Amino acid sequence: MDSKLRKKIIKEWTDNLPLDKKIIVLFEKVRDIPYGSIGSRNPKDVYENNKGTCSGKHELLKGLYEELGIKVKDFVVEHSFNDLKVKFPDEIKEILKRNEILDVHNILKIFNNGKWAIVDATWDKPLKKLGFIVNDSWDVKSDMEICVVSRQIKEVENPIKFKEQKLEELPASIKENRKLFLKRLTEWLDNLRQNKEI
């Protein structure tokens, strides 16, 4: 995403706010982009479609923070979707019963006020009522809660490439079930949103 678009988004979302407030508002705006797979992790696509998963949403947020001159580091968290304490419908529960749905989750660390802080904008605020871990208030200094049940966390230079390589190593049956899980998860959340249930 080019600098011109990043500047436009920052102006549109935060205009003349002080830096700490800009950091918080940008986080909240990206967090509340509805979670769902659009078949792209490109931050421009996430912004224009107003929808994305952890990878695209964090790529967007990272670009906005860097445009403000904030130092950002990429981290990945290995986890299993089976560990989420979410009120999934039966169809999704069945997919989770068949296989462990392993995944690589993207998060950021930003340097502000003299320290590094974890930032995780994955799940939008309405998903909290379904049991998703949502960071709904932040003081810009503290670590946020990681939005998945973390098994391992690691700093990486290119989180998208790392994620693609890691997922490629999974057995075919797990890859297939992961793809199906994300498709059904997106459909379920889209349906709840359309029916104004969340």
Disulfide bonds with the S-S distance in Angstrom:
none
